[in-house]
Amino acid sequence: MNPLSWLLLATHVPPSGAGGGIIRYTVELARALHARPDVELSVLATASARPFFAELLGSPDRVVTVPDVPVPARSTLERLGLAQLPARRRFDVVHGTKHILPRWGSGTRVLTVHDMLPLQRPRDFGLLKRTLLTRPYLASIRQADTLLCVSRATQQSVERFVPAVTGRTVAVPLAMSNGLRTARPEPVGALLDREFALVVGDTSPRKNLGLVVDLWSRVAAERPGATLAVVGPPSWGPSELGTHGSASVASGAIQILGHLSDAQLRWCYENAGVVLCPSRLEGFGLPAIEARSFGAPLITSLDPALVEVSGDSAEHLPDDDADGWASAITTALRAGRTAGAAVAVRGWDEVAAETVAAARTAVARRA
């Protein structure tokens, strides 16, 4: 079987190659695709990120670059198909990993759909971003030969919003990052010798952190000294820390830890009394997978993606049931962790294999 020449659109990846969510997805998938003999991978990246991808792919010749211009200008170049012109070649597969596919150009077009957030929660975006993102995103979805959805829940959302794509969608669930999987745990000083619950994610309204923040005093009354540890980047839009967030942070009952290394994050998962995922909407819910992998007790909302990912290994509660969450958190902290509770989860080689299989089906269908 001839290798597929594959262009992965990765202009959102910073020079460090580090970040959350979609950045991690893009880097992990690039690494896994590059390791496959049936894929000849090239990457479209910004000029500043070229050294990172040149090292990952073993050659700068596999990196097609675009200027480090503002995101709207860069997205326009990608959407028009102009960004890939410097490659001076035709690719079998052109793969958008974040919202955008070229409107024109040859090759089978594959788009990864992480969520339908711009349509389900448009007010989470500023007016400019909402205006510039929604129409190109929908157009890219409609024009894709294959849509890789990160969960069955996301697949159902895509087909509900854009019924015409039914039959072109494939659910390819995500995997935990290899960096986190292989990291040697490194203690977080602020949490040493403390009982704590862990939330991993930003502070945007859809993450629903305010629910847990506002009920935390009730947990602390039952479990004196218990801490709520929040790990993740700042919100890229509006932020929600609940009514009592400032006072709780000032008292030390809530620790806003920001970005942690993989080694520190693994330690948090391995030592948390419980991991909380109260989100109102997720495309996949990676923290739920990570918690399961490291054997942490887990409580999630009833969001379809979180329920899909965590299954029977978690307790599921409505995202507005403060009484239920307070009781469940207190019970989990009192019970402590159970030995041997870790669950084996899939790896990026599986994600890459399913991605390639979906792309080959699309290439054959297009031919």
C-alpha positions in Angstrom: 0.0 0.0 0.0 1.5 3.3 -1.1 2.0 5.9 1.8 -0.4 8.8 1.9 1.2 12.2 1.5 -0.4 14.1 4.3 -0.4 17.8 5.2 -1.4 18.6 8.8 -2.5 22.2 9.4 -0.8 23.2 12.6 -0.4 27.0 12.5 -2.0 27.3 16.0 0.9 25.4 17.6 3.3 27.8 19.4 7.1 27.6 19.0 7.4 25.6 22.2 4.9 23.0 21.0 3.3 23.1 24.4 -0.3 24.0 25.3 -3.7 22.5 26.1 -6.6 21.0 24.3 -6.2 21.3 20.5 -2.5 22.1 20.6 -1.8 18.8 22.5 -4.0 16.9 20.0 -2.2 18.3 17.0 1.3 17.6 18.4 0.5 14.1 19.6 -1.2 13.2 16.4 1.7 14.6 14.3 4.1 12.4 16.3 1.9 9.3 15.9 1.3 9.8 12.2 5.0 10.4 11.6 5.8 7.1 13.2 3.6 5.2 10.7 5.2 3.8 7.5 1.9 4.3 5.5 2.0 8.1 6.0 4.4 10.6 4.6 3.7 13.5 6.9 4.3 17.3 6.3 3.1 20.0 8.6 1.9 23.6 7.9 3.2 25.7 10.7 4.2 29.3 11.5 7.8 30.3 10.8 8.5 30.6 14.5 7.3 27.0 15.1 9.3 25.6 12.3 12.3 24.4 14.5 9.9 22.5 16.8 8.3 20.6 13.9 11.5 20.2 12.0 12.9 18.3 15.1 9.7 16.3 15.5 9.6 15.2 11.8 13.4 14.9 11.5 13.7 17.3 8.6 12.9 21.0 8.0 11.9 20.0 4.4 8.7 18.5 5.9 7.6 21.8 7.4 5.6 24.3 5.2 5.6 27.7 6.8 3.4 30.7 6.9 4.4 34.1 8.3 3.8 34.9 12.0 0.9 37.3 11.1 -2.2 37.9 13.3 -4.5 34.9 13.6 -7.3 36.4 11.3 -4.8 36.9 8.5 -3.3 33.5 9.0 -6.7 31.8 9.0 -7.6 33.6 5.8 -4.5 32.3 4.1 -5.4 28.8 5.2 -9.0 29.1 4.2 -8.1 30.3 0.7 -5.6 27.5 0.2 -2.8 30.0 -0.2 -0.8 28.9 2.9 0.1 25.6 1.4 1.3 26.9 -1.9 5.0 27.1 -0.8 5.0 23.3 -0.6 4.8 23.2 -4.4 3.2 19.8 -4.4 -0.1 18.0 -4.2 -1.0 16.1 -1.1 -3.3 13.1 -0.9 -4.7 14.4 2.4 -5.1 17.9 3.7 -6.0 17.7 7.4 -7.4 20.7 9.4 -7.0 20.2 13.1 -8.7 23.4 14.3 -11.8 24.7 12.6 -10.4 25.6 9.1 -10.0 23.7 5.9 -8.8 25.2 2.5 -11.7 26.2 0.4 -9.9 25.4 -2.8 -7.1 23.0 -3.6 -6.5 19.3 -4.4 -6.4 16.4 -2.0 -8.9 14.7 0.2 -10.0 17.2 2.9 -10.2 15.9 6.5 -11.4 18.0 9.4 -11.1 17.2 13.1 -14.2 18.5 15.0 -13.4 19.0 18.7 -16.8 20.4 19.6 -19.6 22.6 18.3 -19.0 25.3 20.8 -19.4 28.3 18.4 -22.9 27.2 17.7 -23.9 25.7 21.1 -22.4 28.5 23.3 -21.8 31.5 21.0 -21.8 34.0 23.9 -18.6 32.4 25.2 -16.8 34.1 22.3 -16.2 37.8 21.8 -18.2 39.4 19.0 -15.1 39.6 16.7 -14.1 36.0 17.2 -17.7 34.8 16.9 -18.1 36.7 13.6 -14.8 35.6 12.1 -15.0 31.9 13.2 -18.6 30.7 12.9 -19.1 31.0 9.1 -15.7 29.6 8.0 -16.1 26.7 10.5 -19.5 25.7 9.2 -18.3 26.0 5.6 -15.3 23.9 6.4 -17.5 21.2 8.0 -19.8 21.2 4.9 -16.8 20.9 2.5 -14.9 18.2 4.3 -14.7 14.8 2.7 -14.4 13.3 6.2 -15.1 14.7 9.7 -13.1 13.2 12.5 -15.2 13.7 15.7 -13.4 13.4 19.0 -16.4 11.6 20.6 -19.7 10.0 19.7 -21.4 12.9 21.5 -19.6 15.4 19.2 -20.4 13.3 16.2 -24.1 13.5 17.1 -23.9 17.3 17.6 -22.3 17.8 14.2 -25.0 15.8 12.5 -27.7 17.7 14.4 -26.4 21.1 13.4 -25.3 20.1 9.8 -27.5 17.1 8.8 -26.0 17.1 5.3 -22.7 15.6 6.6 -24.3 12.5 8.0 -22.4 9.6 6.5 -19.2 11.6 6.4 -18.5 11.6 10.1 -16.4 9.2 12.1 -15.9 9.1 15.9 -12.2 8.9 16.7 -11.9 9.4 20.5 -8.8 11.0 21.9 -6.0 9.6 24.1 -4.0 10.8 27.1 -0.8 12.6 26.2 2.4 10.5 26.1 4.1 13.2 28.1 1.7 12.8 31.0 1.6 9.0 30.7 5.4 8.7 31.0 6.2 11.6 33.4 7.8 10.9 36.7 5.5 12.5 39.4 6.7 15.7 40.9 5.0 17.0 44.1 3.2 20.4 44.1 4.3 22.3 47.2 1.0 24.1 47.8 -0.8 20.7 48.0 1.7 18.6 50.0 0.2 16.9 53.0 -3.2 18.3 52.2 -6.5 16.7 51.3 -7.6 18.1 48.0 -10.1 17.8 45.2 -8.8 18.5 41.7 -10.3 20.4 38.7 -8.4 20.5 35.5 -9.4 23.1 32.9 -9.7 26.8 32.3 -12.1 29.2 34.0 -14.5 29.8 31.1 -18.2 29.7 31.9 -18.8 26.4 30.2 -16.4 24.7 32.6 -18.8 25.6 35.4 -16.1 26.1 38.0 -18.3 28.6 39.9 -20.6 25.7 41.0 -17.8 24.0 42.9 -16.2 27.2 44.2 -19.5 28.4 45.7 -20.2 25.1 47.5 -16.7 24.6 48.7 -17.3 26.2 52.1 -19.8 23.4 52.7 -17.2 20.7 51.9 -14.7 22.4 54.1 -17.1 22.5 57.0 -17.3 18.6 56.8 -13.6 18.2 55.9 -11.6 20.9 57.7 -8.5 21.9 55.7 -9.7 20.3 52.5 -8.5 22.3 49.4 -9.9 22.8 46.0 -7.0 22.7 43.5 -7.6 24.3 40.1 -5.1 23.5 37.3 -5.2 25.0 33.9 -4.7 28.1 31.7 -6.7 31.4 32.1 -10.0 31.5 30.2 -9.6 32.7 26.5 -12.9 34.6 27.0 -15.1 35.4 29.9 -14.1 33.9 33.2 -16.3 32.4 36.0 -15.1 31.9 39.5 -18.4 31.9 41.3 -19.7 34.4 43.9 -17.2 33.7 46.6 -14.1 32.9 44.5 -11.9 35.8 45.6 -12.5 35.3 49.3 -11.9 31.5 49.0 -8.6 32.0 47.0 -7.5 34.6 49.6 -8.1 32.2 52.5 -6.2 29.4 50.8 -9.2 27.1 50.6 -9.0 27.3 46.8 -5.6 27.1 45.1 -5.5 28.5 41.5 -2.3 26.8 40.3 -2.4 27.7 36.6 -0.4 25.7 34.2 1.6 22.7 35.6 4.2 20.5 34.1 3.2 16.9 33.1 5.2 15.7 36.1 3.3 17.9 38.5 -0.1 17.2 36.9 0.5 13.5 37.2 1.3 13.9 40.9 -2.0 15.8 41.3 -4.0 13.0 39.7 -2.2 10.4 41.7 -2.8 12.2 45.0 -6.2 13.9 44.6 -9.0 12.7 46.9 -11.4 13.2 44.0 -11.3 14.7 40.4 -14.2 17.0 39.5 -15.5 17.6 35.9 -18.6 19.9 36.4 -18.6 21.2 32.8 -21.8 22.3 31.0 -20.4 21.3 27.6 -17.4 19.2 26.5 -16.3 17.8 23.1 -14.4 15.0 24.8 -13.4 15.6 28.4 -9.7 14.7 28.6 -9.4 15.2 32.4 -11.9 12.4 32.9 -9.7 10.0 30.9 -6.6 11.2 32.8 -8.3 10.7 36.2 -9.4 7.2 35.2 -5.9 6.3 34.0 -4.4 7.3 37.4 -7.1 5.7 39.5 -8.6 8.8 41.0 -12.2 8.9 42.1 -14.2 10.9 39.6 -17.4 13.0 39.6 -18.7 14.5 36.3 -21.7 16.4 35.1 -24.3 14.7 32.9 -22.7 16.2 29.8 -22.9 13.5 27.1 -19.2 13.5 26.2 -18.1 13.2 29.9 -20.6 10.4 30.5 -19.3 8.6 27.4 -15.7 9.0 28.4 -16.0 8.0 32.0 -18.8 5.5 31.9 -19.5 3.5 35.1 -16.2 4.5 36.6 -17.6 7.9 37.7 -20.5 9.4 39.5 -22.6 11.7 37.2 -24.6 14.6 38.5 -26.6 17.5 37.0 -24.4 20.6 36.5 -26.6 22.8 38.7 -27.2 20.4 41.6 -25.1 22.1 44.3 -26.4 19.9 47.1 -25.7 16.8 45.2 -22.1 17.9 44.3 -21.3 19.0 47.9 -22.5 15.6 49.2 -20.7 13.6 46.6 -17.4 15.4 47.1 -17.6 15.1 50.8 -18.3 11.4 50.5 -15.5 10.8 48.1 -13.0 12.6 50.3 -14.1 10.7 53.4 -13.9 7.3 51.6 -10.4 7.9 50.2 -8.8 6.3 47.2 -9.1 2.6 46.3 -6.1 0.6 45.4 -6.1 -0.9 41.9 -8.8 1.6 40.6 -6.7 2.7 37.5 -8.3 1.9 34.1 -6.3 1.2 31.0 -6.9 3.8 28.3 -6.1 4.0 24.6 -2.9 5.4 23.2 -2.1 7.8 20.3 -1.1 4.9 18.0 -4.7 3.8 18.1 -5.9 7.3 17.4 -3.5 7.6 14.4 -4.6 4.1 13.1 -8.3 5.1 13.1 -7.5 8.5 11.6 -5.6 6.9 8.7 -8.3 4.3 8.1 -10.9 7.1 7.9 -8.8 9.1 5.6 -8.1 6.1 3.3 -11.9 5.5 3.1 -12.4 9.1 2.1 -9.6 9.0 -0.5 -11.1 5.9 -2.1 -14.6 7.4 -2.0 -13.4 10.6 -3.6 -11.5 8.7 -6.3 
